[in-house]
């Protein structure tokens, strides 16, 4: 697989994540985070995950940014600037060690795009071969989400309802 | 050592995942601003989802939407759909929990008048 299309997207991804980290104003950080989500959606579309890319572009890049900006509306401008303090030693030493550990484990992963990797050979061929006969849906992701795992999706709406109730209870005007 | 570096270069997505994950964790641990911590948490969550979607990629495969009129489906010509399904749920739940945590931050700001962790702790006493 050629990386010529993906490498600029990955570099943009890391640059926007770094921008969200280093910028001093919170509103700028939030907007850069929205562009980060959009580049992530492009990477996923490139990897063949079109449904995930749609959801990330709408929910991650759109709705999450709107949530952040709505929160920032209620905050005085003097509080949106970020105070810097020297980072603790434990974070400066520990996190690169964690990164080295993760990179050390990289060679045990299956190669990128390997059709014979364990994730692609165990159960996923069953869904690709049988979903059209079972559910009459050409989109396999929709077939698995809405038919094979319908209860999971139903419970997900319960989670979102609970989150909406929690937001409403927290943001009531007479909340004490 | 050479083999290790060669293994990394064959997996650029994994390197990007490690960088994004550590950056998000670093922001969450070191910054004192509550909203900035949430931005770091968002980076951590999206990087893990990015890693999961990467495991579903196949060389020369297309999107998991079956071509009409194809009688026998060749599984190796379509991308693995199962990580996509699991991450779709994860993205929606991630944004729902982000909404709740932002509502909590707004409530903290309304009561204590600051987003800074140390100042909030000072006013709590």
Interface residues (C-beta under 8 A of the other chain):
Chain A: X1 X3 X6 X7 X10 X13 X14 X17 X18 X20 X21 X26 X29 X30 X33 X36 X37 X40 X43 X44 X47 X48 X49 X50 X51 X52 X55 X56 X59 X60 X63 X64 X67 X68 X70 X71 X72 X74 X75 X79 X80 X82 X83 X85 X87 X88 X91 X95 X96 X98 X99 X102 X103 X104 X106 X107 X109 X110 X111 X112 X113 X114 X115 X117 X119 X120 X123 X124 X125 X127 X128 X129 X131 X132 X138 X139 X140 X141 X144 X145 X149 X152 X153 X156 X159 X160 X163 X164 X166 X167 X170 X171 X175
Chain B: X3 X4 X7 X8 X10 X11 X12 X13 X14 X15 X16 X18 X19 X20 X21 X22 X23 X24 X25 X26 X27 X29 X30 X31 X32 X33 X35 X36 X38 X39 X40 X42 X43 X46 X49 X50 X53 X54 X55 X56 X57 X58 X59 X60 X61 X62 X63 X64 X65 X66 X68 X73 X75 X76 X78 X79 X80 X81 X82 X83 X84 X85 X87 X88 X89 X91 X92 X93 X94 X95 X96 X97 X98 X99 X100 X102 X103 X104 X105 X106 X107 X109 X110 X114 X115 X116
